[in-house]
Amino acid sequence: MPDPSESRPTPQPPTAQPPSADREPITHSIHGETRPDDYHWLKTRGRADAGVLGYLNAENAHLDAVMSPLRGTQATIYKELLSHVQEDDEQPPVQDGEWHYFTRTLEGKAHPVFLRRPHAGGEEQTLLDLNALKEREGLDNVWVYLTRPSPDGRYWAYLMDKTGQEVWELRVLDTQTGELAEAALTGISGWTLAWHADSSALLYATEDDTQRADKLWRHTLGQPQSTDELLLQEDDSTFRVGASLSENGETLLLASEANMAQEWLALDAHDAGATPQMLLPRVRGTEVTLADGGDHWLALTNAGGAEEFKLVRLPKVGEMDLQNADEVVPYTAERHLTGMHLFKTHLLLSGREDGFTRLWVLPRTVSADGKSGYSAARRVEFPEDSYTVRIGGNRVYDTGTARILYSSLTRPTEHLDLDLNTLETVLVKATPVPNYDASQYVSEMVWATAPDGEQVPVSVVRRRDTALPAPTLLYGYGSYGIPMDPSFSMTRLPLLDRGWVWAIAHIRGGSERGRRWYDAGRLGHKMNTFTDFVAAGEHLKAAGMAGDLVAMGRSAGGLLMGAVVNLRPDLWKAAFVGVPFVDVLSTMLDASIPLTTGEYDEWGNPNDAGAYADMRAYSPYDNLKAGVYPHLFVSTGLNDPRVAYWEPAKYVARLRTLEEPSSGTLVLKTNMGAGHGGSSGRYDALNEAAEEYAFALAAVAGELQGE
């Protein structure tokens, strides 16, 4: 069993006295308002500054002092978490061309091994052992994101990040020699990796100074990166570029996309010298997902007022008019369409109804005159009432089966093969979870009433023998239209097995109840996200389900945490504020940092007085005030490019000057060698979860230092 302490840096001498950050007062002025900011220096000096590092290290030392008496509990929880991990395991293979590709994990090894074996049978081949690479190159962390085999199967390309800063390098393995085919390409975006059909060239993207993918390139294998061909350049700072190979392998689809608009171009995948051809120019507010249907295009779009999206067919020749296109799946307000995957004889469609994920299959047809079409959509049925299902990895076009993934709050993820003709499923593999008996747990959905009367769904899971009310962890996100669907996570088990309830608030800003749910929780409606979460917590207590409430959220969910702690500090016993977007105004007023300009459609542009006022009303850092606060565990990564370390650092520094003596314990953890997602190794990730759970248990038990 790995010792998690081996992967932790040697701590500084612990200090029970919280650190105090230096104050260097400045004033921000805009729209007639001045905002004092004593801790802006944590941003302007940068992460390499001795003063910045000194403060972050001092906070880490304070965390060690607070956690020192809890390390035994943390170690116990870590062992419990590890007991639920099938350490020697492999993911079900996905066929791509003549090979089956898969990953394997090995006992005691923190990272996966990438492998393949011939579809026709034969010996497996190791493509990349991340454990060996990490040791060979002396890396603290390593991430591999996109991987793509060449169509002929000879080459295997992958994107790798060594710092957590999400600045990638592109490596291409020659599977015949076992060596890299060429020197790594550097400064690559993590958004794009796609091959031409003849395996001679591949497409990738690079980023501007704000880490926005603004250029799309074609690289000919074996040629210097300096000679690569620029295919597309996006000068609008609210758009980013990307590319993918169509399911039928005929077209490279190029997109320039913003949060609320897409522009589409096409390349002939069989012509490595082809130039992009415009398909659909951008229209602000009109969203389109495109697929190549052979003699037509398929478009999933909200054009023409289809708020929850419709599926239409567009001609390959002539004008592509979204407003008057032939409907394949008409718009209805009761069904939110979210994605599709096209096969030779069927279309698999994903979406939502009644708040839950759904799949539909449309058989493809051919008329007497040779024109292709689609039969009526048939919904795929499952036995449970509450579940999460999504389209899995599918890389074969001419097949009658589709890989899908199925889960629920009590049911670990199952990899299923869906027969596209009969709609029956066959279990390929159920994710093994040792020492877990699903029959001992029960889940349900309850409904909370928001201040405006809207009904907010809350998914709840607990052990059957848990006496209520019980300590409850309430998790939330509520941004970008990303749903927090009810699926299984073994990392919840240590709390559930200690008599806790785990709840997920499906608040506005996500898309659990459709696109309208998202739109009702962004821009000027953003406050709904926070009041929905508070309403969920209040309901759980009023219904006799929750005793002490502990809140948790990460990234935009960290913004949620900061906002709800400001709104109702008395409601929460503790809160976990993970990699949090808490200095909203400073970030969104700075167009030079990653993500800002691309997120005006989500939060607004605060250079506009109305949008500024909306953000000013909820920005956690700007709404801190003197008072009693709950226990707070704030975390960040020094290399985080999405929510920079200085946001949570400024938040904690200011909060230390405002919290009254009767407030809970406040800690800031900075991972000095990682970014937004935390440590890359699976054992480190388990240990980080165990640390947070030990803090939560101590908070509820009244055992945190100083109480």
FIZATI-359367 format. One record per residue (C-alpha): residue in three letters; y, x, z. Coordinates in steps of 0.1 Angstrom, whole numbers, plus 2048, in hexadecimal, padded with zeros to 3 digits. Layout:
N
PT  ALA  Y  X  Z
...
//
This chain:
707
PT  MET  800  800  800
PT  PRO  822  80F  7F6
PT  ASP  839  818  813
PT  PRO  85A  807  80A
PT  SER  86D  821  820
PT  GLU  864  83C  806
PT  SER  87A  82C  7EC
PT  ARG  898  827  803
PT  PRO  8B3  842  805
PT  THR  8B6  854  826
PT  PRO  8D0  83F  839
PT  GLN  8EE  84D  84A
PT  PRO  8EE  84C  870
PT  PRO  8EF  827  879
PT  THR  90E  819  888
PT  ALA  910  7F8  899
PT  GLN  936  7F7  895
PT  PRO  93F  7E7  873
PT  PRO  953  7FE  85D
PT  SER  978  7F6  855
PT  ALA  983  7FC  831
PT  ASP  9A5  80D  82B
PT  ARG  9C1  7F6  822
PT  GLU  9D8  7FD  805
PT  PRO  9ED  7DE  800
PT  ILE  9F7  7D3  7DD
PT  THR  A02  7B1  7D1
PT  HIS  9F6  79F  7B2
PT  SER  A0F  787  7A2
PT  ILE  A09  76D  787
PT  HIS  A14  749  781
PT  GLY  A2D  74B  79D
PT  GLU  A14  754  7B7
PT  THR  A0F  775  7CA
PT  ARG  9ED  77F  7D7
PT  PRO  9EC  79B  7F0
PT  ASP  9CE  7B2  7EC
PT  ASP  9C8  7CE  804
PT  TYR  9A7  7D9  7F5
PT  HIS  9AF  7DB  7D0
PT  TRP  9AA  801  7D3
PT  LEU  984  7FB  7D5
PT  LYS  986  7F0  7B0
PT  THR  9A1  808  7A2
PT  ARG  993  828  7B0
PT  GLY  970  822  7A1
PT  ARG  94D  826  7AE
PT  ALA  94E  84C  7AD
PT  ASP  96B  84F  7C5
PT  ALA  964  860  7E6
PT  GLY  976  845  7F9
PT  VAL  964  829  7E8
PT  LEU  942  839  7EE
PT  GLY  94B  841  812
PT  TYR  952  81D  819
PT  LEU  933  810  807
PT  ASN  91E  82A  819
PT  ALA  92D  820  83B
PT  GLU  924  7FC  834
PT  ASN  901  806  82B
PT  ALA  8FF  819  84C
PT  HIS  90B  7FA  85F
PT  LEU  8F0  7E6  84D
PT  ASP  8D6  7FF  859
PT  ALA  8E3  7FB  87D
PT  VAL  8E1  7D5  87B
PT  MET  8BF  7D6  86B
PT  SER  8B0  7F2  881
PT  PRO  8A1  7DA  89B
PT  LEU  895  7C4  87E
PT  ARG  883  7DE  86A
PT  GLY  862  7D5  87A
PT  THR  866  7B1  86F
PT  GLN  870  7BD  84D
PT  ALA  851  7D2  84A
PT  THR  83B  7B5  855
PT  ILE  84A  79E  83A
PT  TYR  847  7B9  820
PT  LYS  822  7BC  827
PT  GLU  81F  796  825
PT  LEU  831  796  803
PT  LEU  81B  7B2  7F7
PT  SER  7FC  79E  802
PT  HIS  805  783  7E9
PT  VAL  808  79C  7CC
PT  GLN  7EB  7A3  7B4
PT  GLU  7F4  7C7  7B1
PT  ASP  7DB  7CE  795
PT  ASP  7E3  7B4  77C
PT  GLU  7EE  7AF  758
PT  GLN  801  795  745
PT  PRO  7EF  780  72A
PT  PRO  7F3  792  709
PT  VAL  80A  785  6EE
PT  GLN  7FF  78A  6CA
PT  ASP  818  79A  6B2
PT  GLY  80A  7A4  690
PT  GLU  7E8  7B4  694
PT  TRP  7EC  7BD  6B8
PT  HIS  7EC  7AC  6DA
PT  TYR  808  7BA  6F1
PT  PHE  808  7B7  717
PT  THR  813  7C8  737
PT  ARG  7FE  7D3  754
PT  THR  806  7DC  778
PT  LEU  7F2  7F4  78D
PT  GLU  7ED  7F5  7B3
PT  GLY  807  80C  7C3
PT  LYS  81B  80F  7A3
PT  ALA  83E  7FF  7A3
PT  HIS  842  7FA  77E
PT  PRO  82E  7EA  761
PT  VAL  81B  7FB  746
PT  PHE  820  7EF  722
PT  LEU  800  7ED  70D
PT  ARG  7F0  7DD  6EF
PT  ARG  7CE  7D8  6E1
PT  PRO  7C3  7CE  6BD
PT  HIS  7C0  7A9  6B5
PT  ALA  79F  7B0  6A4
PT  GLY  791  7C2  6C3
PT  GLY  791  7E6  6CD
PT  GLU  79F  7FE  6E7
PT  GLU  7C1  7F8  6F8
PT  GLN  7DE  80F  6F2
PT  THR  7F8  819  70C
PT  LEU  81B  816  6FE
PT  LEU  830  81E  71C
PT  ASP  828  825  741
PT  LEU  849  820  753
PT  ASN  83B  830  772
PT  ALA  833  850  760
PT  LEU  854  850  74D
PT  LYS  868  84B  76D
PT  GLU  857  868  77D
PT  ARG  859  87E  75E
PT  GLU  87E  878  759
PT  GLY  887  878  77E
PT  LEU  895  855  77F
PT  ASP  89E  840  79E
PT  ASN  89B  820  78A
PT  VAL  891  816  767
PT  TRP  893  7F5  754
PT  VAL  883  7EC  733
PT  TYR  891  7CC  724
PT  LEU  88A  7C3  700
PT  THR  86B  7D1  6EF
PT  ARG  863  7CB  6CA
PT  PRO  846  7D8  6B5
PT  SER  84D  7DF  691
PT  PRO  83D  7C5  679
PT  ASP  824  7DE  66D
PT  GLY  81A  7E7  691
PT  ARG  821  80C  68D
PT  TYR  840  80E  6A2
PT  TRP  849  7FF  6C4
PT  ALA  86E  7FD  6CD
PT  TYR  87C  7F7  6EF
PT  LEU  89D  7F7  702
PT  MET  89F  80B  722
PT  ASP  8BA  80D  73E
PT  LYS  8B9  829  758
PT  THR  8D6  820  76F
PT  GLY  8D9  7FA  772
PT  GLN  8FA  7FC  75F
PT  GLU  8EA  7EA  742
PT  VAL  8F2  805  729
PT  TRP  8D2  808  715
PT  GLU  8C2  822  6FF
PT  LEU  8AB  818  6E2
PT  ARG  88A  82B  6E0
PT  VAL  870  827  6C4
PT  LEU  84D  831  6CB
PT  ASP  837  83C  6AE
PT  THR  816  82D  6B8
PT  GLN  802  844  6A1
PT  THR  80E  864  6B2
PT  GLY  816  857  6D5
PT  GLU  838  868  6D2
PT  LEU  85B  85A  6CD
PT  ALA  861  856  6A7
PT  GLU  885  863  6AB
PT  ALA  89F  86C  6C5
PT  ALA  8AA  84F  6DA
PT  LEU  8C8  83B  6CF
PT  THR  8E2  838  6EA
PT  GLY  8FE  821  6F5
PT  ILE  8EA  802  6EB
PT  SER  8EF  7DE  6F5
PT  GLY  8D2  7CC  706
PT  TRP  8D7  7AD  6F1
PT  THR  8C7  7B6  6D0
PT  LEU  8A8  7C6  6C1
PT  ALA  899  7BA  6A0
PT  TRP  885  7CA  684
PT  HIS  888  7C6  65E
PT  ALA  867  7BA  64F
PT  ASP  85D  7DB  63F
PT  SER  860  7ED  661
PT  SER  878  807  652
PT  ALA  897  7FB  665
PT  LEU  8A2  7E8  684
PT  LEU  8C1  7D7  691
PT  TYR  8D3  7DE  6B1
PT  ALA  8F5  7D8  6C1
PT  THR  90E  7EE  6D2
PT  GLU  929  7E4  6EB
PT  ASP  94F  7E9  6F0
PT  ASP  95F  7F6  70F
PT  THR  959  7D5  721
PT  GLN  933  7D6  71A
PT  ARG  937  7BA  700
PT  ALA  91F  7BD  6E3
PT  ASP  939  7BF  6C7
PT  LYS  927  7D2  6AB
PT  LEU  905  7CC  69A
PT  TRP  8F5  7EA  689
PT  ARG  8D7  7F0  672
PT  HIS  8C4  810  67A
PT  THR  8AD  820  660
PT  LEU  890  830  673
PT  GLY  892  856  672
PT  GLN  8B7  857  669
PT  PRO  8D3  863  681
PT  GLN  8E4  848  695
PT  SER  905  853  687
PT  THR  8FA  847  664
PT  ASP  8F1  824  670
PT  GLU  900  807  65C
PT  LEU  918  7EF  66C
PT  LEU  90E  7CC  663
PT  LEU  925  7B7  679
PT  GLN  943  7BE  68F
PT  GLU  951  7A3  6A6
PT  ASP  976  7A8  6AF
PT  ASP  97A  788  6C3
PT  SER  976  793  6E7
PT  THR  966  772  6F1
PT  PHE  949  776  6D9
PT  ARG  92B  78E  6D9
PT  VAL  912  796  6BD
PT  GLY  8ED  795  6BC
PT  ALA  8CF  792  6A3
PT  SER  8AC  786  6A3
PT  LEU  88F  783  68A
PT  SER  887  75F  680
PT  GLU  865  751  68A
PT  ASN  859  752  666
PT  GLY  863  776  662
PT  GLU  878  770  644
PT  THR  89C  772  652
PT  LEU  8AF  787  66A
PT  LEU  8C7  76E  67A
PT  LEU  8E8  77E  685
PT  ALA  8FE  76C  69E
PT  SER  920  770  6AC
PT  GLU  921  75A  6CB
PT  ALA  938  74F  6E7
PT  ASN  930  739  704
PT  MET  939  71A  6F0
PT  ALA  935  724  6CB
PT  GLN  91F  737  6B3
PT  GLU  923  745  690
PT  TRP  904  74D  67C
PT  LEU  8FD  765  660
PT  ALA  8DC  76E  64F
PT  LEU  8CB  78D  641
PT  ASP  8AC  78E  62B
PT  ALA  893  79E  643
PT  HIS  880  7AD  625
PT  ASP  89F  7C0  617
PT  ALA  8A9  7DD  62D
PT  GLY  8C9  7E0  619
PT  ALA  8D3  7BC  61A
PT  THR  8F6  7B2  626
PT  PRO  8FD  795  63D
PT  GLN  904  773  62E
PT  MET  918  759  640
PT  LEU  905  739  649
PT  LEU  91A  726  663
PT  PRO  93D  731  66D
PT  ARG  948  72D  691
PT  VAL  958  70D  69D
PT  ARG  964  70E  6C1
PT  GLY  951  6F4  6D6
PT  THR  935  6F1  6BC
PT  GLU  915  702  6C7
PT  VAL  8F8  709  6B0
PT  THR  8D5  719  6B4
PT  LEU  8C7  720  691
PT  ALA  8A3  724  684
PT  ASP  896  72C  661
PT  GLY  880  70F  655
PT  GLY  877  71F  634
PT  ASP  888  707  61B
PT  HIS  8A2  6FC  635
PT  TRP  8B3  706  656
PT  LEU  8AE  6F5  677
PT  ALA  8CB  6F2  68E
PT  LEU  8CC  6E7  6B3
PT  THR  8F0  6DD  6B7
PT  ASN  909  6C8  6CA
PT  ALA  91D  6C2  6AA
PT  GLY  92B  69F  6A6
PT  GLY  92D  697  6CB
PT  ALA  908  69D  6D2
PT  GLU  910  6A9  6F6
PT  GLU  8EB  6AD  6FF
PT  PHE  8E3  6BB  6DC
PT  LYS  8D0  6AF  6BE
PT  LEU  8B9  6C0  6A4
PT  VAL  8C4  6BF  680
PT  ARG  8B9  6CD  65F
PT  LEU  8D0  6E0  647
PT  PRO  8CA  6EA  623
PT  LYS  8C4  70E  619
PT  VAL  8DA  709  5FA
PT  GLY  8FB  6F9  5FA
PT  GLU  913  6EF  616
PT  MET  906  6F0  63A
PT  ASP  918  6D2  64A
PT  LEU  90E  6CD  66E
PT  GLN  921  6AC  671
PT  ASN  90D  69B  655
PT  ALA  8EC  6AE  658
PT  ASP  8CA  69C  656
PT  GLU  8BE  694  67A
PT  VAL  89C  6A0  684
PT  VAL  89F  697  6A9
PT  PRO  8BD  680  6AE
PT  TYR  8D5  683  6CB
PT  THR  8CF  66F  6EA
PT  ALA  8E2  672  70B
PT  GLU  8C1  670  71E
PT  ARG  8B2  690  70E
PT  HIS  8C1  6B2  710
PT  LEU  8B3  6CA  6F5
PT  THR  8B4  6EF  6FF
PT  GLY  89E  703  6E7
PT  MET  884  705  6CB
PT  HIS  869  71B  6BC
PT  LEU  85E  716  698
PT  PHE  83A  71A  68D
PT  LYS  82C  716  66A
PT  THR  81E  6F4  670
PT  HIS  831  6E8  68F
PT  LEU  852  6EA  6A1
PT  LEU  852  6EE  6C7
PT  LEU  871  6E0  6D8
PT  SER  87D  6E4  6FC
PT  GLY  895  6D0  710
PT  ARG  89A  6BB  72F
PT  GLU  895  696  739
PT  ASP  89B  687  75B
PT  GLY  8A5  6A9  769
PT  PHE  885  6BA  75F
PT  THR  87A  6D1  743
PT  ARG  867  6C2  726
PT  LEU  856  6CE  706
PT  TRP  852  6BB  6E5
PT  VAL  83D  6C3  6C6
PT  LEU  847  6B8  6A3
PT  PRO  82D  6BD  688
PT  ARG  83B  6CB  667
PT  THR  834  6B7  648
PT  VAL  836  6BD  622
PT  SER  840  6A0  60B
PT  ALA  832  69A  5E8
PT  ASP  84F  6AC  5D8
PT  GLY  848  6CB  5EF
PT  LYS  865  6C5  607
PT  SER  85D  6CD  62B
PT  GLY  865  6B6  648
PT  TYR  85C  6AD  66B
PT  SER  848  691  67B
PT  ALA  854  67F  69B
PT  ALA  856  694  6BB
PT  ARG  83A  690  6D3
PT  ARG  83F  699  6F8
PT  VAL  826  6B0  709
PT  GLU  81A  6A0  729
PT  PHE  811  6B1  74A
PT  PRO  800  6A3  769
PT  GLU  81B  6AB  783
PT  ASP  83B  698  787
PT  SER  850  6B7  78F
PT  TYR  84A  6D6  77B
PT  THR  85A  6F1  766
PT  VAL  84E  6F8  743
PT  ARG  85C  70F  728
PT  ILE  853  720  707
PT  GLY  842  741  70D
PT  GLY  83E  760  6F6
PT  ASN  834  755  6D3
PT  ARG  834  76F  6B7
PT  VAL  81B  760  69F
PT  TYR  829  748  685
PT  ASP  809  73A  675
PT  THR  7F7  72C  693
PT  GLY  7ED  70B  6A2
PT  THR  7F3  715  6C6
PT  ALA  812  71E  6DA
PT  ARG  815  731  6FA
PT  ILE  827  71E  715
PT  LEU  82E  725  73A
PT  TYR  829  70B  756
PT  SER  832  70B  77B
PT  SER  83D  6F6  798
PT  LEU  849  6FD  7BB
PT  THR  826  700  7C8
PT  ARG  814  70B  7A8
PT  PRO  816  72F  79C
PT  THR  81F  735  778
PT  GLU  803  72C  760
PT  HIS  802  73A  73C
PT  LEU  7F5  71E  726
PT  ASP  7EC  71B  702
PT  LEU  7F9  6FA  6F4
PT  ASP  7E5  6EC  6D7
PT  LEU  801  6E0  6C0
PT  ASN  7EB  6C6  6B0
PT  THR  7DB  6B5  6CE
PT  LEU  7F6  6BF  6E8
PT  GLU  7DA  6CA  6FF
PT  THR  7DE  6EA  713
PT  VAL  7C5  706  71C
PT  LEU  7CB  71C  739
PT  VAL  7CE  740  72E
PT  LYS  7D6  74E  750
PT  ALA  7E3  742  772
PT  THR  7F9  75B  784
PT  PRO  7E3  768  7A0
PT  VAL  7F3  765  7C3
PT  PRO  7DB  773  7DD
PT  ASN  7DA  762  800
PT  TYR  7EB  742  7F3
PT  ASP  7DD  71F  7F5
PT  ALA  7F2  706  7E2
PT  SER  7E4  6E9  7F5
PT  GLN  7F5  6F5  815
PT  TYR  818  6EF  805
PT  VAL  82B  6D0  7FA
PT  SER  849  6CB  7E4
PT  GLU  861  6AE  7DE
PT  MET  883  6A6  7D0
PT  VAL  89E  697  7E4
PT  TRP  8C1  68B  7DA
PT  ALA  8E2  694  7E9
PT  THR  902  680  7E3
PT  ALA  920  695  7D8
PT  PRO  943  68C  7E3
PT  ASP  949  67B  7C2
PT  GLY  929  667  7C5
PT  GLU  914  67B  7AD
PT  GLN  8F0  67F  7B6
PT  VAL  8E5  6A3  7BA
PT  PRO  8C0  6AB  7B8
PT  VAL  8B2  6C4  7D2
PT  SER  88F  6D2  7CE
PT  VAL  87D  6D9  7EF
PT  VAL  85D  6EC  7F8
PT  ARG  84C  6F2  819
PT  ARG  82B  6F5  82A
PT  ARG  81A  6D4  831
PT  ASP  818  6DC  856
PT  THR  83D  6E5  85A
PT  ALA  84E  6D0  874
PT  LEU  870  6C2  86A
PT  PRO  88C  6C9  86E
PT  ALA  886  6EE  866
PT  PRO  89A  70C  85D
PT  THR  8A3  708  838
PT  LEU  8AD  720  81D
PT  LEU  8C2  70F  803
PT  TYR  8C5  721  7E2
PT  GLY  8DE  71B  7C6
PT  TYR  8EE  728  7A7
PT  GLY  901  70E  793
PT  SER  911  721  775
PT  TYR  90E  728  750
PT  GLY  8F8  709  74C
PT  ILE  8DB  71D  75A
PT  PRO  8C2  706  76C
PT  MET  8B0  70F  78C
PT  ASP  890  6FE  784
PT  PRO  875  6F6  79E
PT  SER  85C  712  798
PT  PHE  846  727  7AE
PT  SER  851  747  7BF
PT  MET  839  75A  7D6
PT  THR  856  76B  7E7
PT  ARG  85E  74B  7F9
PT  LEU  83D  74B  80B
PT  PRO  847  760  82A
PT  LEU  862  747  833
PT  LEU  84D  728  82B
PT  ASP  830  736  840
PT  ARG  848  73A  85D
PT  GLY  851  715  85C
PT  TRP  86F  716  846
PT  VAL  879  6FE  82A
PT  TRP  884  70D  808
PT  ALA  89C  6F7  7F4
PT  ILE  8AD  6FB  7D2
PT  ALA  8CD  6E8  7CC
PT  HIS  8D0  6DD  7A7
PT  ILE  8F5  6DD  7A8
PT  ARG  90E  6D6  78C
PT  GLY  916  6F5  777
PT  GLY  8F1  6F8  76F
PT  SER  8E0  6E2  755
PT  GLU  8C5  6D1  76A
PT  ARG  8D2  6AF  761
PT  GLY  8DD  6B8  73E
PT  ARG  8FB  6C6  72D
PT  ARG  912  6AE  73F
PT  TRP  906  6BE  760
PT  TYR  912  6E0  753
PT  ASP  933  6D4  746
PT  ALA  93A  6C2  768
PT  GLY  937  6E4  77A
PT  ARG  94C  6FB  765
PT  LEU  971  702  75E
PT  GLY  987  6E8  770
PT  HIS  968  6D7  77E
PT  LYS  95A  6F6  78F
PT  MET  961  6E9  7B2
PT  ASN  945  6D0  7AC
PT  THR  92C  6ED  7AD
PT  PHE  936  6F6  7D0
PT  THR  93A  6D3  7DF
PT  ASP  918  6CA  7D0
PT  PHE  908  6E7  7E3
PT  VAL  919  6DD  803
PT  ALA  90D  6B9  7FE
PT  ALA  8EA  6C5  7F9
PT  GLY  8EB  6D8  81A
PT  GLU  8FA  6BB  82D
PT  HIS  8E0  6A3  81F
PT  LEU  8C3  6BA  829
PT  LYS  8D0  6BA  84D
PT  ALA  8D8  695  84E
PT  ALA  8B6  68C  840
PT  GLY  8A5  69F  85D
PT  MET  896  6B9  846
PT  ALA  8AD  6D7  84E
PT  GLY  8B4  6E7  86F
PT  ASP  8C8  707  86B
PT  LEU  8D3  70C  847
PT  VAL  8D3  72D  836
PT  ALA  8E4  72F  813
PT  MET  8DA  747  7F8
PT  GLY  8E8  74F  7D5
PT  ARG  8ED  76C  7BD
PT  SER  907  776  7A3
PT  ALA  918  755  79A
PT  GLY  902  748  7B6
PT  GLY  914  762  7CC
PT  LEU  935  751  7C2
PT  LEU  925  731  7CD
PT  MET  91D  741  7EF
PT  GLY  940  74E  7F4
PT  ALA  94F  72C  7EB
PT  VAL  939  717  801
PT  VAL  93D  72E  81F
PT  ASN  962  72A  81B
PT  LEU  95F  704  817
PT  ARG  946  6FF  834
PT  PRO  941  71E  849
PT  ASP  933  708  865
PT  LEU  917  6FA  84F
PT  TRP  904  71B  84A
PT  LYS  8F2  730  864
PT  ALA  8F2  74C  84B
PT  ALA  8F8  753  826
PT  PHE  8EB  76D  80E
PT  VAL  907  775  7F6
PT  GLY  8F5  789  7DA
PT  VAL  908  79E  7C0
PT  PRO  923  784  7C3
PT  PHE  93F  77B  7AC
PT  VAL  958  776  7C8
PT  ASP  978  786  7BC
PT  VAL  97C  76D  7A0
PT  LEU  9A1  770  798
PT  SER  9A2  796  797
PT  THR  984  797  780
PT  MET  98E  77C  768
PT  LEU  9B1  78A  766
PT  ASP  9A4  7AB  75B
PT  ALA  998  7A9  736
PT  SER  98E  7CE  737
PT  ILE  96F  7C9  74C
PT  PRO  94C  7BC  741
PT  LEU  947  797  73B
PT  THR  96B  78B  742
PT  THR  976  780  71F
PT  GLY  954  771  716
PT  GLU  955  75B  735
PT  TYR  976  749  72F
PT  ASP  962  72A  725
PT  GLU  950  72B  746
PT  TRP  96C  731  75F
PT  GLY  98B  72E  74B
PT  ASN  9A6  748  742
PT  PRO  9BC  74D  760
PT  ASN  9D9  758  74A
PT  ASP  9DC  733  745
PT  ALA  9ED  724  764
PT  GLY  9D5  706  766
PT  ALA  9B6  71B  764
PT  TYR  9C5  733  77E
PT  ALA  9CB  716  796
PT  ASP  9A7  70A  792
PT  MET  999  72D  79A
PT  ARG  9B2  733  7B6
PT  ALA  9A4  714  7C7
PT  TYR  981  723  7CB
PT  SER  982  749  7C6
PT  PRO  970  754  7E6
PT  TYR  984  774  7EB
PT  ASP  9A5  762  7E7
PT  ASN  99B  746  7FE
PT  LEU  98F  75A  81C
PT  LYS  9A2  751  83C
PT  ALA  9A0  758  861
PT  GLY  983  745  871
PT  VAL  95F  745  87C
PT  TYR  946  74F  861
PT  PRO  920  74D  861
PT  HIS  909  76B  85E
PT  LEU  90E  77B  83C
PT  PHE  8F8  793  829
PT  VAL  90C  79F  80A
PT  SER  8FB  7B5  7F1
PT  THR  906  7C8  7D1
PT  GLY  8FC  7E4  7BA
PT  LEU  912  802  7B5
PT  ASN  90A  802  78F
PT  ASP  90D  7DD  78A
PT  PRO  91F  7D6  769
PT  ARG  91F  7B0  76D
PT  VAL  92F  7AC  78F
PT  ALA  93E  7CD  799
PT  TYR  937  7DC  7BC
PT  TRP  95C  7D8  7C4
PT  GLU  95A  7B2  7C5
PT  PRO  942  7AF  7E3
PT  ALA  952  7CF  7F3
PT  LYS  975  7C0  7F2
PT  TYR  967  79F  7FF
PT  VAL  956  7AE  81D
PT  ALA  973  7C5  825
PT  ARG  98B  7A8  826
PT  LEU  973  792  839
PT  ARG  96F  7AC  854
PT  THR  995  7A8  85C
PT  LEU  993  782  85D
PT  GLU  973  778  86E
PT  GLU  977  76E  892
PT  PRO  962  77F  8AE
PT  SER  94A  762  8B0
PT  SER  941  766  88B
PT  GLY  91E  770  881
PT  THR  913  793  876
PT  LEU  922  79F  855
PT  VAL  910  7BA  840
PT  LEU  915  7C9  81E
PT  LYS  8F8  7DA  80C
PT  THR  8FF  7EF  7EE
PT  ASN  8E2  7FB  7D9
PT  MET  8F0  81D  7CE
PT  GLY  8D8  822  7B1
PT  ALA  8D5  800  7A1
PT  GLY  8E9  7E4  790
PT  HIS  8EA  7BE  78F
PT  GLY  8C4  7B8  793
PT  GLY  8BE  7D0  7B0
PT  SER  8A3  7EA  7B0
PT  SER  88C  7EB  792
PT  GLY  86B  7F1  7A4
PT  ARG  857  7D4  7B0
PT  TYR  850  7E3  7D3
PT  ASP  875  7E9  7D9
PT  ALA  87D  7C6  7CE
PT  LEU  864  7B8  7E8
PT  ASN  872  7CE  803
PT  GLU  896  7C2  7FB
PT  ALA  889  79E  7FE
PT  ALA  878  7A6  81F
PT  GLU  899  7B5  82C
PT  GLU  8AC  795  824
PT  TYR  891  77F  834
PT  ALA  891  795  854
PT  PHE  8B7  790  856
PT  ALA  8B3  76A  850
PT  LEU  898  767  86B
PT  ALA  8AD  77A  884
PT  ALA  8CC  765  87C
PT  VAL  8BA  744  883
PT  ALA  8A9  753  8A2
PT  GLY  8CA  760  8B0
PT  GLU  8BE  783  8AF
PT  LEU  8D7  795  89A
PT  GLN  8E9  7B2  8AA
PT  GLY  907  7A8  8BF
PT  GLU  8FC  784  8C6
//
